[in-house]
Amino acid sequence: MAIAVVTFLATISLYKPAPPKITSPANITYLSEIIKSDPARLEAALRFISELGLNITLTTPPRPQPTEITLSLNTTEAWAGDQVVATGVLTTRGKPLPRQLVAIFVEGKLAAFTTTGTDGRYRAAIAISIYKPRINITALYLPLPGSTYMPSRASTWLTVLYNTTQITLTAPTQVQWGKPLVVEITHNSSIQRRIYITLTNPTQRVELTTSTRDTAVVEIPTTNLMPGLYTLTAYTPGEGRLGPASASLQINITAKMPKMTITSPEIGIAGSAISISVRVEPPLNVTLYVGDRPFSGTIPLEITTGFTYVRAVTTPTPPYASISATTKLFVINPLQIGALTLAAASTAVILKTQRRKVEAVVREVLKAAPSEVMDVATREVLSALAHAFYKLGERKGHHYSRKMTYREYASIVEPYARDAACLWRIVHLAEKAVYSPHTPTSLEIREAWTCTERL
């Protein structure tokens, strides 16, 4: 209606002695856009219509007709894997609608298409493959675009029968890293069933498939996985009248901890070679760092004058996890100080004094732990915390004492930290190591020492 009025008004407003020729619907649309964009022209057209006393009769398209659809099944219950027959009739105001498309949905998923006959009736066979005690079946009539009919639907419920499958999963709750995880899977179906097996954690996933009539034994390699807690799941999908089943277990892949010691000179010159000795039991690949930079035989020139850390990190190799060890090194950078004329005696006195202070703080931090018996990883984290406390204590003028908790002292020296977040990461890791069963990982230890450098 609106387009017809606008078209008429546009034609009147554009009247000229030589009127334009409208030869296609595209021109009518164009005229409609012109009249809508020019209020003055619209006003003139309305005034002209009023003066002529025109009587405009506009036709409207017919309203869509309502439809009704029915749905019935040939049974109220059926076995999974069987078929049921859906029938019904599509009408409009009591009259059948022939040659119309009807869709059948099972639990919201399309299951079949069918077409109504001359009497408006339809029929469709539906395979039942959903393993639920009760399922919804819906017949939906959606008219094609441009149709003069409205959509309609009908629903009913069907009881599904199936035999329950039981599946049993047997595996050790703990396996050593590098050794295969042996899994035994048993089901009670007495027919060949496909079994899907997954071993997952938040970052890694292993998938295997097997089939068996009763029991299957599967070996899952762990060499390419990382130590940690995993979820083991076995799943068999429904098959015919046999329902699906699944079972899960928690598996912990554990690693052994190697032993390592590191020694280095007390003083080194940036740009010069130094000898660093590392002993690892058992022998493993080791990467050396001076500060945060890989060590290739000489001290990097980027290392500034002062104390830095020499760190050795083993490569994780099943069954051994990665571990790190650290020692301190006083670096003299000639590019920074201008000359190598530092008095050896003065340097020795400074080194000796600082080392004594650091060792005192380390002792206090270790004594504050609830137990003096601790693993290498925990002792390494506490050593990093002690070095952080020493650095901040020097700025504060007050060093750590075991009379305070780690958290209390950290609150006192926090204003002197260049990176307070780093300080609290070290404190939280130390508390977790000494007050819980958690064993710090090599990555956590490296991050603790890196945070110490940033303070």
C-alpha positions in Angstrom: 0.0 0.0 0.0 2.7 2.5 1.0 4.8 1.9 -2.2 1.7 2.3 -4.3 0.8 5.7 -2.7 4.4 7.0 -2.9 4.6 5.9 -6.6 1.4 7.8 -7.4 2.5 10.9 -5.6 5.9 10.8 -7.3 4.3 10.7 -10.7 2.1 13.7 -9.9 4.9 15.8 -8.5 7.1 15.2 -11.5 4.5 16.2 -14.0 6.0 18.2 -16.9 4.5 19.3 -20.3 6.5 16.4 -21.7 5.8 13.8 -19.0 8.5 11.1 -18.4 7.9 7.6 -19.7 7.8 4.9 -17.0 8.9 1.8 -18.8 9.9 -0.6 -16.0 9.4 -1.3 -12.3 13.0 0.0 -11.7 11.8 3.5 -12.7 8.9 3.3 -10.3 11.3 2.4 -7.4 13.6 5.3 -8.5 10.6 7.8 -8.4 9.6 6.5 -5.0 13.1 7.3 -3.6 13.0 10.8 -5.1 9.6 11.7 -3.5 10.7 10.3 -0.1 13.9 12.4 -0.1 12.2 15.7 -1.0 9.5 16.9 1.5 8.6 20.0 -0.5 7.8 17.9 -3.6 5.7 15.6 -1.4 3.7 18.5 0.0 3.0 19.9 -3.5 1.9 16.5 -4.7 -0.6 16.1 -1.7 -2.0 19.6 -2.4 -2.5 18.8 -6.0 -4.4 15.5 -5.2 -6.6 17.4 -2.8 -7.5 20.1 -5.4 -8.4 17.4 -8.0 -10.5 15.5 -5.5 -9.0 12.2 -6.6 -10.3 8.9 -5.1 -7.5 6.4 -4.8 -8.4 2.8 -4.3 -5.5 0.5 -3.3 -5.6 -3.3 -3.2 -3.8 -5.3 -0.4 -2.4 -8.8 -0.8 -4.5 -11.6 0.7 -3.8 -12.5 4.4 -2.0 -15.9 4.9 -4.4 -18.7 5.6 -4.0 -20.7 8.8 -3.0 -24.4 8.6 -3.4 -27.4 10.9 -1.2 -30.5 11.0 -1.6 -33.7 13.0 0.9 -36.3 13.9 0.6 -39.9 15.1 3.0 -42.8 15.4 2.3 -46.5 14.7 3.5 -47.3 18.3 4.0 -45.6 21.6 7.3 -47.4 22.3 10.1 -48.8 20.1 13.5 -50.4 20.4 16.5 -48.3 19.6 17.8 -49.2 16.1 14.2 -49.9 14.8 11.9 -47.7 12.8 8.6 -46.1 13.6 6.1 -44.7 11.1 4.8 -41.2 11.5 1.5 -40.2 9.8 -0.7 -37.2 9.8 -2.8 -34.8 7.7 -2.2 -31.1 6.7 -5.3 -29.0 6.3 -6.4 -25.3 6.0 -9.8 -24.4 7.3 -10.7 -28.1 7.2 -9.6 -28.6 3.6 -6.6 -30.8 2.7 -3.4 -29.2 1.5 -1.8 -31.4 -1.2 1.8 -31.5 -2.5 3.2 -29.7 0.6 6.6 -30.4 2.2 6.6 -31.7 5.8 9.7 -32.1 7.9 10.0 -34.7 10.8 12.3 -33.9 13.7 13.5 -36.2 16.5 14.8 -34.4 19.6 15.2 -31.3 17.6 17.2 -32.9 14.8 15.9 -33.4 11.2 15.1 -37.0 10.7 13.0 -37.2 7.5 11.2 -35.2 4.7 7.9 -36.2 3.2 5.2 -34.7 0.9 1.4 -34.6 1.4 -0.8 -36.4 -1.0 -3.9 -35.2 -2.8 -5.8 -35.8 0.4 -3.3 -33.8 2.5 -2.0 -36.9 4.2 1.7 -37.7 4.7 3.7 -40.7 5.9 7.4 -41.1 6.9 9.5 -43.9 8.3 11.9 -42.7 11.1 15.0 -44.6 12.3 15.4 -44.4 16.1 19.0 -43.9 17.0 18.7 -41.8 20.2 19.4 -43.6 23.5 17.0 -41.8 25.9 14.0 -43.3 27.8 11.6 -40.8 26.2 12.1 -38.7 23.0 10.1 -36.0 21.3 9.0 -36.3 17.7 7.7 -33.2 15.8 6.1 -32.7 12.4 6.7 -29.2 11.0 5.0 -27.6 8.0 7.0 -24.5 6.8 5.5 -22.9 3.6 7.8 -21.9 0.9 8.5 -18.2 0.4 5.6 -16.5 -1.3 3.1 -19.1 -0.1 -0.4 -17.9 1.1 -0.4 -20.4 4.0 0.9 -20.1 7.6 3.2 -22.7 9.2 2.0 -25.3 11.7 3.4 -28.0 13.8 2.4 -31.0 15.9 4.4 -33.1 18.5 4.2 -36.4 20.3 6.4 -38.6 22.6 7.9 -42.0 22.0 9.3 -44.4 24.7 12.6 -45.8 23.6 13.7 -49.3 24.7 17.4 -50.3 24.8 19.7 -52.6 26.8 22.1 -50.9 29.1 25.8 -51.5 28.4 28.3 -51.7 31.3 32.0 -50.8 30.6 34.8 -51.3 33.1 38.1 -49.5 32.9 41.2 -50.8 34.7 44.5 -49.0 34.8 47.2 -48.0 37.4 46.5 -44.7 39.0 50.2 -43.8 38.8 52.7 -44.6 36.0 56.3 -43.5 35.6 57.0 -41.1 32.8 58.4 -42.9 29.8 56.8 -46.3 30.6 53.6 -47.3 28.8 50.2 -47.0 30.5 48.5 -50.4 30.3 44.7 -50.1 30.1 42.2 -53.0 30.3 38.7 -52.3 29.0 35.8 -54.8 29.5 32.2 -54.5 28.4 29.2 -56.9 28.9 27.7 -56.8 25.4 29.0 -60.2 24.1 29.3 -58.7 20.6 32.1 -56.8 18.9 32.0 -53.1 20.1 34.2 -50.2 19.1 35.9 -48.5 22.0 37.2 -44.9 21.9 40.0 -44.1 24.4 41.2 -40.7 25.4 44.0 -39.5 27.8 43.7 -35.8 28.4 44.8 -32.9 30.6 44.3 -29.1 29.9 47.2 -29.0 27.4 47.7 -32.5 26.0 45.5 -35.2 24.4 46.0 -38.7 23.2 43.3 -40.6 21.3 43.1 -44.3 20.5 40.5 -46.7 19.1 40.1 -50.4 19.5 37.3 -53.0 19.3 36.5 -56.1 21.3 33.8 -58.6 22.1 34.5 -58.6 25.8 38.0 -57.4 27.0 40.7 -55.4 25.3 44.2 -54.4 26.6 45.7 -51.2 25.2 49.2 -49.7 25.8 49.4 -45.9 25.7 53.0 -44.5 25.4 53.8 -41.7 27.8 57.2 -40.6 26.4 55.7 -37.7 24.4 53.6 -36.5 27.3 54.6 -34.3 30.2 54.3 -35.5 33.8 51.1 -34.5 35.5 47.5 -35.5 36.2 45.4 -36.9 33.3 41.9 -38.1 32.8 41.6 -41.5 31.1 38.2 -42.2 29.4 36.8 -45.2 27.5 33.6 -44.7 25.5 31.5 -47.1 23.3 28.7 -45.6 21.3 25.2 -47.1 21.1 24.7 -49.9 18.6 21.3 -51.2 17.7 19.5 -52.2 20.8 22.6 -51.8 22.9 23.0 -48.4 24.6 26.2 -46.4 24.9 28.6 -46.5 27.9 31.6 -44.8 29.3 34.0 -45.0 32.2 36.8 -42.6 33.5 39.9 -42.7 35.8 42.4 -40.2 37.0 46.0 -41.1 36.0 49.1 -39.5 37.5 52.2 -39.6 35.2 55.2 -39.1 37.6 58.8 -38.2 37.0 62.0 -38.9 38.9 64.1 -36.0 40.1 67.8 -35.9 39.1 70.5 -34.6 41.4 72.7 -31.7 40.3 75.5 -29.4 41.7 77.1 -26.4 40.1 80.3 -24.5 40.9 81.8 -21.4 39.3 84.5 -18.8 40.0 83.5 -16.1 42.5 84.5 -13.3 40.1 84.4 -13.0 36.3 85.0 -10.3 33.7 82.3 -9.6 31.1 83.5 -10.7 27.7 86.1 -13.2 29.2 85.9 -16.9 29.5 85.1 -18.7 32.7 84.9 -22.3 33.7 81.6 -23.6 35.1 81.4 -27.1 36.5 78.1 -29.0 36.6 77.6 -32.5 37.9 74.3 -34.3 37.2 73.2 -37.7 38.4 72.2 -39.5 36.1 74.0 -37.7 33.2 71.5 -35.5 31.4 71.8 -32.6 28.9 72.3 -29.3 30.7 71.8 -25.7 29.5 73.8 -23.0 31.3 72.7 -19.4 31.8 74.5 -16.3 33.1 71.9 -14.0 34.3 69.0 -14.5 31.8 71.4 -15.2 28.8 72.6 -18.5 27.5 76.2 -19.2 28.4 78.6 -20.2 25.6 81.9 -20.1 27.4 82.3 -16.4 28.0 80.4 -14.0 30.1 78.1 -11.9 27.9 79.1 -8.2 27.6 75.5 -7.2 28.4 75.9 -8.4 32.0 76.5 -5.3 34.2 78.9 -5.0 37.1 77.6 -6.6 40.2 76.3 -10.0 41.4 74.4 -12.2 38.9 73.3 -15.8 38.9 74.8 -18.7 37.1 72.1 -21.3 36.5 72.1 -24.8 35.1 68.9 -26.4 33.8 68.6 -30.0 32.8 66.6 -31.1 29.7 63.5 -33.1 30.7 64.3 -36.7 29.7 61.9 -39.6 30.7 61.8 -40.7 33.4 63.7 -37.6 34.8 62.1 -34.2 35.1 63.9 -30.9 34.6 65.8 -29.5 37.5 67.9 -26.4 38.0 70.8 -25.4 40.3 72.1 -21.9 40.8 75.3 -20.2 42.1 76.3 -16.5 42.4 79.0 -14.7 40.3 80.4 -11.2 40.8 80.8 -9.7 37.3 83.2 -6.8 36.5 82.2 -5.1 33.2 85.1 -3.0 31.9 82.8 -1.1 29.5 80.8 0.1 32.5 83.5 0.9 34.9 86.0 2.3 32.4 89.0 0.3 33.5 90.1 -2.9 35.2 91.9 -1.1 38.0 89.7 -2.3 40.9 91.8 -3.2 43.8 91.8 -7.0 44.4 91.8 -6.6 48.1 88.9 -4.2 48.1 87.0 -6.5 45.8 87.7 -9.5 48.0 86.5 -7.7 51.1 83.3 -6.6 49.4 82.6 -10.1 48.1 83.3 -11.7 51.4 81.0 -9.3 53.3 78.2 -9.6 50.8 78.5 -13.4 50.7 78.3 -13.5 54.5 75.2 -11.4 54.6 73.5 -13.5 51.9 74.3 -16.7 53.6 72.9 -15.4 56.9 69.6 -14.5 55.2 69.5 -17.9 53.5 69.9 -19.6 56.9 67.1 -17.5 58.4 64.7 -18.3 55.5 65.4 -22.0 55.7 65.1 -22.0 59.5 61.6 -20.3 59.2 60.3 -23.3 57.2 58.2 -25.7 59.3 60.5 -28.6 58.5 64.2 -28.7 57.9 63.7 -31.8 55.7 62.9 -30.7 52.2 63.5 -31.7 48.6 66.0 -30.0 46.3 63.3 -28.1 44.4 61.8 -26.6 47.6 65.3 -25.6 48.9 66.0 -23.9 45.5 62.8 -21.8 45.8 63.7 -20.8 49.3 67.2 -19.8 48.2 65.6 -17.6 45.5 63.4 -16.0 48.2 66.4 -15.4 50.5 68.3 -13.6 47.7 65.3 -11.5 47.0 65.0 -10.7 50.8 68.7 -9.8 50.9 68.5 -7.4 47.9 65.5 -5.6 49.4 66.9 -5.7 52.9 70.0 -3.9 51.7 67.8 -1.1 50.4 65.6 -1.1 53.5 68.5 -1.3 56.0 66.8 -4.2 57.8 67.4 -7.9 57.0 65.1 -10.8 57.4 64.8 -12.7 60.7 63.0 -16.0 61.2 60.8 -14.3 63.8 58.8 -13.0 61.0 56.8 -15.0 58.4 57.7 -14.7 54.7 54.6 -12.7 54.1 55.2 -10.2 57.0 58.7 -9.4 55.8 57.6 -9.1 52.2 55.0 -6.5 53.3 57.8 -4.5 55.0 60.2 -4.4 52.0 57.6 -4.3 49.3 58.0 -0.5 48.8 61.7 -1.1 47.9 60.9 -3.6 45.1 61.1 -2.4 41.5 58.6 -5.1 40.7 56.3 -5.8 43.6 54.3 -8.4 41.7 57.5 -10.4 41.1 58.3 -10.3 44.9 54.9 -11.7 45.8 55.1 -14.5 43.1 58.3 -15.7 44.9 56.7 -15.5 48.3 53.5 -17.3 47.2 55.6 -20.1 45.6 57.7 -20.5 48.7 54.7 -20.7 51.0 53.1 -23.3 48.6 56.3 -25.3 48.7 56.8 -25.4 52.5 53.1 -25.5 53.6 51.6 -27.9 51.0 52.6 -31.2 49.3 53.3 -29.2 46.1 56.8 -29.7 44.6 58.0 -26.7 42.6 58.5 -27.4 38.9 61.7 -26.4 37.0 59.7 -23.7 35.2 58.5 -22.2 38.6 62.1 -22.2 39.9 63.4 -20.4 36.8 60.6 -17.8 37.1 61.5 -17.3 40.8 65.2 -16.6 39.9 64.2 -14.3 37.1 61.9 -12.4 39.4 64.8 -12.0 41.8 66.8 -10.3 39.0 63.9 -7.8 38.4 63.7 -6.6 42.0 
